[in-house]
Amino acid sequence: MSSKVDFLTQPPGKPDEPCVLFFLGCGLIVIPTSNSVMRLIVTGEETGNAFCIVGTGGTSLDPIGFHYHRQAHDIFLCLKGEVNVWANDESRTLTPGDLASVPPISAEHTEFVGPIMPSGWEDFFWFIGEPYQGPIFPDNDTRNPFEALVLKLVAATEKYDMVPVRNHPAVLLMPH
């Protein structure tokens, strides 16, 4: 028995539906002032809420700030180039094929592609972000971060499993 496998630009939104996704076009969300884009590749809707897979792409200027999750376990896989991962007071630069695991309650700071378990956390990106259609990622968002993002982040800490770690000391990036 053969069935058609659709080529999609967005996750199908339901489990048990085979598909092929265009990675660079999946569920694009821009995080205001970040000069980067989030890609929702697989959401909890496709996995029965077991996990989601998200990725980022953008400039290397201002990565995601230090934060931790009470329940989410992040796994980061470097596909191309380098991915910087910070966990508590340690950091590493991943190169293609490297994988990092950051369990709950670890202060993290990342640029990544990988699964997050349990799913549902991907809704955080829709909450703080904005739909994006444009080049691979925005590179000149000069809006005021307080006006465009900070109030959303404050509201998100109450609604999602994302706890900012304010005034976390700088951690030097360690080589591979």
Backbone bond lengths (Angstrom), bond angles and torsions (degrees), N, CA, C in turn:
res aa  C-N    CA-C-N  psi(-1)  N-CA   C-N-CA  omega(-1)  CA-C   N-CA-C  phi
1 M - - - 1.447 - - 1.525 108.47 -
2 S 1.289 117.87 124.89 1.458 120.18 178.32 1.528 108.66 -115.75
3 S 1.316 113.67 146.91 1.458 118.78 176.84 1.520 107.97 -130.80
4 K 1.287 115.50 155.48 1.453 121.70 -179.75 1.527 109.71 -72.51
5 V 1.326 116.72 134.99 1.459 122.33 174.96 1.518 106.71 -107.02
6 D 1.319 115.80 112.96 1.462 120.98 -176.58 1.518 111.75 -77.82
7 F 1.331 116.49 145.25 1.457 124.58 173.41 1.522 106.30 -93.87
8 L 1.336 118.15 115.90 1.457 122.31 -172.78 1.521 111.76 -118.68
9 T 1.328 115.32 156.83 1.462 121.14 172.71 1.520 111.30 -105.41
10 Q 1.326 117.57 -4.27 1.464 123.16 176.99 1.526 107.74 -136.28
11 P 1.342 119.02 148.19 1.460 119.43 173.81 1.529 109.50 -55.88
12 P 1.344 118.70 146.03 1.464 121.22 -174.02 1.523 115.03 -68.07
13 G 1.338 118.93 -20.41 1.459 120.12 176.62 1.509 114.71 83.37
14 K 1.330 117.78 10.25 1.464 120.01 176.69 1.525 108.98 -154.08
15 P 1.339 116.64 148.22 1.461 119.75 -179.42 1.523 111.75 -73.48
16 D 1.305 115.38 167.49 1.472 122.62 173.74 1.520 114.03 63.56
17 E 1.314 118.49 26.21 1.462 121.27 176.31 1.525 108.11 -120.26
18 P 1.350 117.57 109.95 1.464 119.01 179.10 1.526 110.49 -66.37
19 C 1.329 115.68 144.72 1.456 119.86 178.46 1.513 109.56 -162.04
20 V 1.300 115.35 164.53 1.455 123.68 170.80 1.521 105.29 -120.18
21 L 1.351 116.08 129.88 1.458 120.54 -177.00 1.520 111.03 -110.07
22 F 1.307 116.05 139.92 1.454 121.98 172.20 1.520 106.70 -79.98
23 F 1.337 117.17 103.42 1.468 123.10 -172.09 1.528 113.65 -52.32
24 L 1.331 117.90 -46.33 1.464 119.63 -175.41 1.518 113.00 -71.60
25 G 1.336 117.84 -12.48 1.454 120.35 -178.19 1.510 113.90 -109.37
26 C 1.319 118.29 2.68 1.468 121.74 -174.11 1.519 112.55 -72.85
27 G 1.315 117.82 127.84 1.452 124.33 169.02 1.502 114.79 32.85
28 L 1.312 118.27 60.13 1.456 121.79 -174.23 1.524 112.37 -75.05
29 I 1.319 114.73 127.67 1.470 121.74 177.40 1.517 106.97 -133.60
30 V 1.315 116.77 129.72 1.461 120.27 174.63 1.525 108.02 -96.71
31 I 1.326 115.57 134.23 1.463 121.00 174.09 1.525 105.57 -90.67
32 P 1.339 117.84 117.52 1.464 120.20 -175.07 1.528 112.62 -49.53
33 T 1.303 116.07 136.77 1.465 128.40 177.50 1.529 113.92 67.36
34 S 1.331 119.56 4.58 1.469 120.87 -176.30 1.522 113.41 -88.19
35 N 1.330 117.52 -14.91 1.463 121.20 -173.77 1.525 111.05 52.50
36 S 1.323 115.34 38.48 1.459 121.22 176.88 1.522 109.02 -148.49
37 V 1.317 115.22 167.82 1.456 120.91 -179.21 1.522 108.46 -129.57
38 M 1.321 116.31 143.03 1.469 122.58 173.81 1.513 106.94 -97.41
39 R 1.328 116.01 142.72 1.466 121.48 175.92 1.519 108.15 -118.89
40 L 1.328 117.43 117.86 1.458 121.36 175.28 1.521 106.32 -89.50
41 I 1.314 116.02 101.06 1.454 122.08 -172.44 1.525 110.35 -86.59
42 V 1.305 117.06 -46.99 1.463 123.76 175.60 1.522 106.08 -136.12
43 T 1.323 117.35 131.94 1.465 120.73 -179.85 1.522 109.97 -111.49
44 G 1.314 116.24 172.81 1.457 120.94 177.48 1.514 112.67 -59.88
45 E 1.323 117.26 -25.02 1.464 120.33 178.64 1.527 111.80 -64.25
46 E 1.321 117.40 -29.76 1.463 120.54 179.32 1.532 112.87 -87.04
47 T 1.341 117.58 -18.62 1.467 120.48 -172.96 1.522 113.96 -115.32
48 G 1.326 117.15 14.09 1.463 118.80 -176.03 1.519 111.80 62.62
49 N 1.331 116.58 32.22 1.462 124.82 -179.77 1.526 114.16 65.21
50 A 1.335 117.56 19.84 1.462 120.40 178.02 1.530 111.38 -75.51
51 F 1.338 117.58 -41.72 1.460 121.21 -179.20 1.527 108.48 -163.03
52 C 1.317 115.01 169.83 1.451 121.94 171.64 1.525 106.97 -134.64
53 I 1.317 116.67 161.82 1.459 120.54 174.82 1.516 106.99 -127.09
54 V 1.321 114.90 122.80 1.460 121.36 179.80 1.522 108.63 -126.72
55 G 1.303 115.78 159.09 1.456 121.10 177.54 1.505 110.49 -145.39
56 T 1.326 115.96 162.42 1.450 121.03 177.12 1.514 109.46 -125.80
57 G 1.283 115.16 159.99 1.452 122.00 171.92 1.505 107.63 -155.75
58 G 1.312 115.97 140.57 1.452 118.05 179.47 1.510 112.08 166.48
59 T 1.309 115.00 -164.48 1.455 120.45 179.58 1.520 108.90 -74.62
60 S 1.295 116.62 163.78 1.462 120.83 179.74 1.523 111.85 -96.07
61 L 1.310 117.20 16.58 1.461 120.08 -173.34 1.527 113.50 -72.59
62 D 1.314 118.62 -60.77 1.455 121.81 -174.24 1.515 110.53 -127.64
63 P 1.358 117.45 88.96 1.459 118.28 179.77 1.520 111.46 -67.50
64 I 1.326 115.24 171.88 1.458 122.01 178.61 1.526 109.24 -53.91
65 G 1.331 117.72 137.22 1.459 121.19 -178.86 1.521 112.51 -69.31
66 F 1.328 116.03 162.87 1.461 120.95 178.43 1.525 109.79 -59.86
67 H 1.322 115.23 136.33 1.458 122.34 179.89 1.525 107.74 -161.53
68 Y 1.315 116.43 172.15 1.461 119.51 172.45 1.514 109.09 -142.97
69 H 1.333 115.35 166.56 1.457 122.19 178.29 1.525 108.07 -118.79
70 R 1.320 116.50 141.65 1.465 120.60 177.78 1.526 111.18 -74.46
71 Q 1.350 117.28 -33.27 1.458 120.60 -176.26 1.524 114.05 -127.03
72 A 1.304 119.17 -31.25 1.467 120.92 -174.26 1.521 111.17 -69.96
73 H 1.309 115.53 136.84 1.460 123.53 175.91 1.525 106.43 -110.15
74 D 1.317 116.82 114.94 1.461 120.96 -177.49 1.523 110.64 -94.15
75 I 1.323 115.34 139.97 1.458 122.37 175.80 1.516 106.16 -126.96
76 F 1.329 116.72 127.97 1.453 121.83 -175.39 1.519 110.14 -116.12
77 L 1.325 117.05 127.89 1.452 123.45 -179.53 1.518 108.69 -120.66
78 C 1.317 116.52 123.17 1.461 120.95 177.51 1.517 108.68 -84.89
79 L 1.328 116.83 120.72 1.455 122.10 178.95 1.524 112.43 -97.78
80 K 1.333 116.33 -35.58 1.454 121.25 -174.29 1.520 107.99 -153.66
81 G 1.296 117.24 146.01 1.456 120.38 178.05 1.516 111.01 69.91
82 E 1.315 116.73 -135.83 1.458 122.29 179.70 1.517 109.97 -131.43
83 V 1.313 116.89 147.65 1.457 123.41 176.50 1.522 106.99 -125.41
84 N 1.324 116.43 126.11 1.459 120.78 178.50 1.513 109.18 -96.22
85 V 1.332 116.26 128.55 1.462 121.97 -179.26 1.521 107.93 -127.16
86 W 1.319 116.05 128.70 1.446 122.24 174.98 1.524 107.47 -115.72
87 A 1.330 117.08 136.21 1.463 121.64 174.61 1.526 107.17 -138.60
88 N 1.323 115.35 118.09 1.463 121.88 -174.81 1.514 109.30 54.76
89 D 1.317 118.10 -117.99 1.463 120.34 -176.31 1.520 113.03 -106.86
90 E 1.332 116.90 22.03 1.460 120.97 178.34 1.522 109.60 -127.01
91 S 1.309 114.99 155.59 1.465 119.62 178.40 1.516 109.00 -145.68
92 R 1.318 114.65 158.74 1.462 121.42 176.54 1.525 108.57 -149.36
93 T 1.304 115.56 150.98 1.447 122.26 170.91 1.520 106.62 -101.44
94 L 1.321 116.43 119.19 1.452 121.76 177.42 1.520 108.79 -89.24
95 T 1.315 116.20 146.58 1.457 121.96 174.26 1.523 107.93 -118.94
96 P 1.329 119.73 169.94 1.461 120.72 -174.36 1.532 113.56 -48.54
97 G 1.341 114.11 127.56 1.464 121.46 -179.18 1.515 113.52 97.05
98 D 1.342 118.97 -15.42 1.465 121.89 178.49 1.518 110.38 -78.38
99 L 1.329 115.66 146.34 1.456 122.66 179.23 1.522 108.51 -131.36
100 A 1.325 117.20 137.50 1.468 122.20 176.64 1.523 108.68 -123.00
101 S 1.315 116.21 143.97 1.461 122.79 179.23 1.521 108.39 -119.74
102 V 1.347 116.70 126.22 1.461 121.76 179.68 1.523 107.96 -123.55
103 P 1.348 117.03 103.95 1.463 120.01 -177.88 1.527 112.17 -72.36
104 P 1.336 116.87 167.72 1.468 120.11 177.84 1.530 111.76 -54.25
105 I 1.313 115.43 153.42 1.461 126.42 176.93 1.531 112.46 71.42
106 S 1.311 120.01 9.19 1.462 122.83 173.18 1.525 107.34 -94.86
107 A 1.337 117.18 129.15 1.464 119.84 177.41 1.517 107.59 -71.07
108 E 1.327 116.60 123.97 1.457 119.98 -174.83 1.515 111.55 -128.68
109 H 1.326 114.27 166.73 1.459 123.03 -174.34 1.521 103.73 -162.58
110 T 1.337 119.55 115.05 1.464 119.22 -166.44 1.518 115.29 -147.49
111 E 1.316 113.17 165.91 1.455 125.54 163.81 1.520 102.35 -131.68
112 F 1.328 120.64 125.11 1.461 117.72 -164.91 1.515 116.78 -155.49
113 V 1.327 113.81 168.51 1.460 125.23 161.71 1.508 104.58 -137.34
114 G 1.317 118.45 128.36 1.452 118.78 177.22 1.505 113.31 171.32
115 P 1.342 114.76 172.30 1.465 119.73 178.61 1.524 111.65 -80.66
116 I 1.316 115.48 151.71 1.458 122.96 172.18 1.520 106.28 -125.63
117 M 1.330 116.06 129.37 1.457 120.94 -178.36 1.517 109.14 -126.02
118 P 1.305 121.23 133.42 1.460 126.88 -2.66 1.528 110.37 -76.30
119 S 1.312 115.57 168.53 1.463 119.25 179.56 1.522 109.32 -76.90
120 G 1.311 115.17 -175.86 1.456 121.03 -177.41 1.513 110.35 99.57
121 W 1.321 115.91 -26.66 1.456 119.80 -178.47 1.520 111.58 -69.73
122 E 1.344 116.84 -22.03 1.454 119.38 -179.83 1.524 111.75 -62.44
123 D 1.325 117.77 -21.86 1.468 120.43 177.55 1.527 111.91 -63.09
124 F 1.330 116.91 -22.81 1.463 121.95 175.47 1.533 110.28 -55.10
125 F 1.351 116.18 -42.50 1.464 119.63 -177.19 1.525 111.49 -66.59
126 W 1.339 116.95 -37.26 1.470 119.41 175.19 1.528 110.09 -65.49
127 F 1.323 117.43 -36.34 1.460 122.66 -177.26 1.524 111.35 -66.46
128 I 1.341 117.78 -46.26 1.467 119.35 -176.39 1.527 112.87 -92.48
129 G 1.342 116.72 -16.55 1.457 120.34 -173.40 1.504 114.20 -100.19
130 E 1.306 114.07 -171.99 1.458 122.76 179.55 1.523 107.85 -135.76
131 P 1.331 118.53 141.76 1.468 119.47 176.11 1.524 109.85 -55.02
132 Y 1.320 116.05 146.08 1.459 120.34 -175.43 1.516 110.95 -132.08
133 Q 1.313 115.95 133.18 1.460 123.05 171.27 1.517 105.64 -138.76
134 G 1.290 115.80 116.38 1.451 119.24 -178.19 1.505 109.65 176.37
135 P 1.344 116.51 -158.06 1.459 118.56 177.48 1.530 110.07 -63.33
136 I 1.280 118.61 -177.67 1.465 122.60 -172.75 1.527 111.82 -49.91
137 F 1.327 118.14 -42.01 1.461 121.55 173.49 1.522 108.58 -156.45
138 P 1.344 116.89 154.86 1.469 119.05 178.04 1.525 109.18 -73.08
139 D 1.309 117.31 147.23 1.462 118.23 -178.87 1.522 113.77 -128.95
140 N 1.332 117.04 11.37 1.459 117.87 -177.83 1.522 111.39 -150.36
141 D 1.323 117.57 49.68 1.466 121.19 177.51 1.519 107.47 -87.90
142 T 1.315 116.15 102.17 1.461 121.10 -174.48 1.533 112.39 -103.70
143 R 1.335 116.94 17.60 1.466 119.08 178.85 1.526 110.53 -63.33
144 N 1.306 115.56 158.91 1.457 122.03 176.25 1.533 108.92 -68.43
145 P 1.348 119.10 119.30 1.466 120.69 -177.56 1.526 113.05 -57.62
146 F 1.326 117.97 -36.77 1.463 119.38 -179.38 1.521 110.46 -63.14
147 E 1.325 116.88 -44.52 1.458 120.51 -178.96 1.529 112.58 -71.66
148 A 1.332 117.75 -36.80 1.457 120.92 -172.66 1.528 114.09 -93.16
149 L 1.345 118.72 -22.46 1.454 118.84 -170.54 1.527 115.88 -136.72
150 V 1.305 118.68 -42.67 1.464 121.35 -169.59 1.523 112.91 -58.12
151 L 1.324 118.04 -42.87 1.467 119.38 -179.59 1.527 111.42 -64.86
152 K 1.343 116.81 -34.97 1.465 120.12 175.61 1.525 110.32 -65.76
153 L 1.329 117.64 -40.85 1.467 121.00 179.61 1.525 111.62 -64.41
154 V 1.322 116.74 -40.12 1.462 120.08 177.74 1.525 109.98 -60.57
155 A 1.322 116.76 -46.57 1.469 120.57 178.48 1.528 111.03 -64.79
156 A 1.324 117.55 -35.24 1.469 121.58 -177.87 1.525 112.26 -67.81
157 T 1.326 118.47 -31.03 1.464 119.38 -178.96 1.520 111.08 -63.97
158 E 1.309 117.08 -27.71 1.459 120.58 178.27 1.525 111.74 -80.60
159 K 1.326 116.98 -31.45 1.457 121.71 -172.61 1.530 113.23 -94.82
160 Y 1.342 117.96 -28.75 1.464 122.43 -173.82 1.520 110.56 -125.03
161 D 1.298 115.93 165.05 1.459 123.58 -178.77 1.528 110.07 -82.71
162 M 1.347 116.66 66.32 1.451 121.95 179.44 1.513 107.49 -142.40
163 V 1.327 115.90 111.37 1.451 120.82 -176.94 1.529 108.47 -114.32
164 P 1.339 117.73 112.48 1.461 119.87 179.57 1.529 110.67 -64.32
165 V 1.316 116.24 146.33 1.464 122.03 174.40 1.522 105.73 -111.58
166 R 1.315 114.63 95.27 1.460 119.99 -176.51 1.531 110.25 -73.53
167 N 1.305 115.12 145.46 1.462 122.38 176.83 1.523 113.22 57.60
168 H 1.321 117.18 31.72 1.467 119.89 175.31 1.517 107.39 -66.22
169 P 1.337 117.92 131.20 1.463 118.50 -179.08 1.531 111.11 -63.27
170 A 1.303 114.95 150.27 1.466 119.90 178.60 1.529 109.49 -60.99
171 V 1.311 115.47 142.45 1.463 121.73 178.17 1.521 106.52 -121.06
172 L 1.319 116.02 123.44 1.458 119.49 -179.96 1.524 109.59 -67.98
173 L 1.313 115.43 139.81 1.453 121.41 178.25 1.515 109.30 -73.14
174 M 1.329 116.24 127.11 1.460 122.23 179.55 1.514 108.70 -94.48
175 P 1.315 117.77 142.68 1.468 119.49 179.84 1.510 111.46 -68.54
176 H 1.313 114.84 166.29 1.467 124.07 179.93 1.520 109.36 -54.54
